[in-house]
Amino acid sequence: MVDVHTLDGHVPTYPRSEGLIETDVALPAPHLQSSTDRNSLPHVGSSNEPDYLQMIMTSRVYDVVQQTALQRADNLSAKLSADIYLKREDLHSVFSFKIRGAYNRIAHLSEEEKAAGVIACSAGDYT
């Protein structure tokens, strides 16, 4: 572990848990269930499947995030003999795609959930 000190010489302490962590909890748990009613989602024709394309195109996340570019990966395209494009989510002001999921979840909170507040954390990218 890295020896960390603050500018004033203070050595920070880190919380230790002797109890269960979230991944130890048997599912389903109320805090992990969606408050979005599946029946309220737009559906394709008479099928029971949500119209995901419509949901994506009308998402409120576009109110706060910019549309990011697709960039051709020239070297990878040449190596694989295919047109390979990278979705440049690193161009967001937060340098990550995570703002999409975080904002989308917060935008769909019920009034009760909003009143309870939101705690978010990240351990870095999912890679």
C-alpha positions as CSV (number, residue, x, y, z in Angstrom):
1,M,0.0,0.0,0.0
2,V,1.2,3.5,-0.8
3,D,2.3,5.7,2.2
4,V,0.0,8.7,1.9
5,H,0.4,12.0,3.8
6,T,-1.5,15.3,3.4
7,L,0.3,18.6,2.9
8,D,0.2,19.3,6.6
9,G,1.7,15.9,7.4
10,H,-1.5,14.3,8.6
11,V,-1.8,10.6,7.8
12,P,-5.4,9.8,6.8
13,T,-7.2,6.8,8.1
14,Y,-9.5,4.7,6.0
15,P,-12.8,3.2,7.2
16,R,-12.7,-0.5,7.8
17,S,-15.8,-2.7,7.7
18,E,-16.2,-5.8,9.8
19,G,-19.8,-6.3,8.5
20,L,-21.3,-7.3,5.2
21,I,-20.7,-5.3,2.1
22,E,-23.4,-4.7,-0.5
23,T,-22.3,-7.6,-2.7
24,D,-22.7,-10.0,0.3
25,V,-26.4,-9.2,0.6
26,A,-28.9,-11.7,-0.8
27,L,-30.9,-10.3,-3.7
28,P,-33.3,-8.8,-4.5
29,A,-32.9,-6.0,-2.0
30,P,-35.3,-3.0,-2.0
31,H,-32.4,-0.5,-2.5
32,L,-31.3,-2.4,-5.7
33,Q,-34.8,-2.5,-7.3
34,S,-35.8,0.1,-9.9
35,S,-38.6,2.5,-9.1
36,T,-39.4,2.7,-12.8
37,D,-42.6,0.7,-13.5
38,R,-42.0,-1.5,-16.5
39,N,-45.6,-1.0,-17.7
40,S,-45.0,2.8,-18.0
41,L,-42.2,2.3,-20.6
42,P,-43.0,2.8,-24.3
43,H,-43.5,-0.5,-26.0
44,V,-43.1,-1.7,-29.6
45,G,-46.4,-2.5,-31.2
46,S,-48.3,-5.2,-29.3
47,S,-45.1,-6.9,-27.9
48,N,-44.3,-6.8,-24.2
49,E,-40.8,-5.6,-25.0
50,P,-39.9,-1.9,-24.2
51,D,-39.1,0.3,-27.2
52,Y,-35.4,0.8,-26.2
53,L,-34.7,3.0,-29.3
54,Q,-37.4,5.4,-28.4
55,M,-36.3,5.4,-24.8
56,I,-32.7,6.3,-25.9
57,M,-33.7,9.0,-28.4
58,T,-36.0,10.7,-25.9
59,S,-33.8,10.3,-22.8
60,R,-33.5,13.3,-20.5
61,V,-29.8,12.7,-20.3
62,Y,-29.4,14.8,-23.5
63,D,-30.4,17.8,-21.4
64,V,-27.1,17.7,-19.6
65,V,-24.6,15.7,-21.7
66,Q,-23.2,16.5,-25.1
67,Q,-23.3,14.1,-28.0
68,T,-19.8,12.6,-28.3
69,A,-18.1,11.9,-31.5
70,L,-17.3,8.6,-33.2
71,Q,-13.7,8.6,-34.2
72,R,-12.2,6.1,-36.8
73,A,-9.4,4.0,-35.3
74,D,-7.2,4.0,-38.4
75,N,-4.5,1.6,-37.1
76,L,-7.0,-0.9,-35.7
77,S,-9.2,-0.7,-38.8
78,A,-6.2,-1.5,-41.0
79,K,-5.1,-4.3,-38.8
80,L,-8.5,-5.9,-38.7
81,S,-9.4,-5.0,-42.3
82,A,-12.6,-3.4,-41.1
83,D,-13.9,0.0,-40.3
84,I,-13.5,0.4,-36.5
85,Y,-14.9,3.4,-34.7
86,L,-14.4,4.5,-31.1
87,K,-17.2,6.3,-29.2
88,R,-15.3,9.2,-27.5
89,E,-17.0,9.2,-24.1
90,D,-13.8,10.6,-22.7
91,L,-14.7,14.0,-24.3
92,H,-17.4,14.6,-21.6
93,S,-16.5,17.3,-19.0
94,V,-16.1,14.4,-16.5
95,F,-14.0,12.3,-18.9
96,S,-16.2,9.3,-18.6
97,F,-19.5,7.7,-19.8
98,K,-20.7,7.3,-16.2
99,I,-22.5,10.7,-16.2
100,R,-25.1,9.1,-18.5
101,G,-26.0,6.3,-16.1
102,A,-25.8,8.5,-13.0
103,Y,-28.0,11.3,-14.4
104,N,-30.5,8.8,-15.9
105,R,-30.9,7.1,-12.6
106,I,-31.3,10.3,-10.7
107,A,-33.8,11.7,-13.3
108,H,-36.0,8.7,-12.7
109,L,-36.1,8.8,-8.9
110,S,-39.5,9.0,-7.2
111,E,-40.2,12.0,-5.0
112,E,-39.7,9.7,-1.9
113,E,-36.3,8.6,-3.3
114,K,-35.3,12.2,-4.0
115,A,-36.2,13.2,-0.4
116,A,-34.0,10.3,0.9
117,G,-31.0,11.7,-1.0
118,V,-28.4,10.2,-3.2
119,I,-25.0,8.7,-2.4
120,A,-22.8,7.9,-5.4
121,C,-19.3,6.6,-5.5
122,S,-16.9,5.3,-8.1
123,A,-13.8,3.1,-8.0
124,G,-12.7,4.2,-11.4
125,D,-13.5,3.0,-14.9
126,Y,-15.1,-0.4,-15.4
127,T,-12.1,-1.7,-17.4
